[in-house]
Structure formats: structure tokens, C-alpha cells
Amino acid sequence: MSGCPPGKSSWPELVGTNGESAKTTIENENPDVGAIVLLDGTPVTKDSRCDRVWVWVDRNGQVVRAPRIG
């Protein structure tokens, strides 16, 4: 995302993993962000933020989309 501090900004390798584990990995790899685990399809705000990563999971808690800053 343009204008964000340097550091890892997306985690495609986490698709298919457990959402809570993905949250921990994201926050360890980029301590400037907070990861939020949400059920895929949950309504969220449309603003973009450099300190937030949505972690979209299915009903089994598995990541369904590559988490990224925004």
C-alpha cells in the first residue's frame, strides 16, 4: 500500500492455514500492524489503514484470501 512504512505487506503463503495462527505470524513478521480475524463476507469499513490486516477465514477458521495491509 502506497505511503505505508516499509515491511512485509501481504501474506499469500497463509491461505489455507488457521486464522489465529496467521494472525500471530502476521503480527510477528510486521509488528507495525494489527491483524483482525473475520469470517469471510463480514461487513467491514472501506477505509485503508497501514496498521491493519484483515484475515478472512471460512467457517472452519481457515484463511481463504491472502491477508494484506489495508
C-alpha positions as CSV (number, residue, x, y, z in Angstrom):
1,M,0.0,0.0,0.0
2,S,1.5,3.3,-1.0
3,G,2.6,5.6,1.8
4,C,2.9,2.8,4.4
5,P,6.1,2.2,6.3
6,P,8.4,-0.4,4.9
7,G,7.9,-4.0,5.9
8,K,6.0,-7.0,4.8
9,S,2.6,-6.0,3.5
10,S,1.0,-9.3,2.2
11,W,1.0,-12.9,3.2
12,P,-0.2,-15.2,0.4
13,E,1.5,-18.1,1.9
14,L,-1.0,-18.1,4.8
15,V,-4.0,-19.1,2.6
16,G,-5.3,-22.4,3.9
17,T,-3.8,-22.0,7.3
18,N,-5.6,-21.5,10.7
19,G,-6.7,-17.9,11.0
20,E,-5.5,-17.4,14.6
21,S,-2.1,-18.8,13.7
22,A,-2.0,-16.5,10.7
23,K,-2.7,-13.5,12.9
24,T,0.2,-14.4,15.1
25,T,2.5,-14.8,12.1
26,I,1.5,-11.5,10.6
27,E,2.0,-9.6,13.8
28,N,5.4,-11.2,14.4
29,E,6.6,-10.5,10.8
30,N,5.3,-6.9,10.8
31,P,5.0,-5.5,14.4
32,D,3.6,-2.2,13.0
33,V,0.2,-3.9,12.1
34,G,-2.6,-5.5,14.0
35,A,-4.3,-8.5,12.3
36,I,-8.0,-8.9,12.7
37,V,-9.6,-12.4,12.0
38,L,-13.0,-12.2,10.4
39,L,-15.5,-14.6,8.9
40,D,-15.4,-14.2,5.1
41,G,-18.2,-11.9,4.0
42,T,-18.4,-9.9,7.3
43,P,-19.1,-6.3,6.5
44,V,-16.1,-4.0,7.3
45,T,-15.2,-0.4,6.9
46,K,-13.9,0.6,3.5
47,D,-11.1,2.9,4.7
48,S,-7.5,1.8,4.1
49,R,-5.1,1.8,7.0
50,C,-1.4,1.0,7.1
51,D,-1.7,-0.6,10.6
52,R,-4.4,-3.1,9.8
53,V,-4.6,-6.5,8.1
54,W,-7.9,-8.3,7.6
55,V,-7.5,-12.1,7.9
56,W,-10.5,-13.6,6.1
57,V,-11.5,-17.1,7.3
58,D,-14.1,-19.7,6.4
59,R,-16.4,-21.4,9.0
60,N,-13.6,-23.8,9.8
61,G,-11.3,-21.0,10.7
62,Q,-9.1,-21.4,7.6
63,V,-7.7,-18.4,5.8
64,V,-9.5,-18.0,2.4
65,R,-7.8,-14.9,0.9
66,A,-4.2,-13.6,1.1
67,P,-4.0,-11.2,4.1
68,R,-2.7,-7.8,3.2
69,I,-2.3,-4.4,4.7
70,G,-5.3,-2.1,4.1
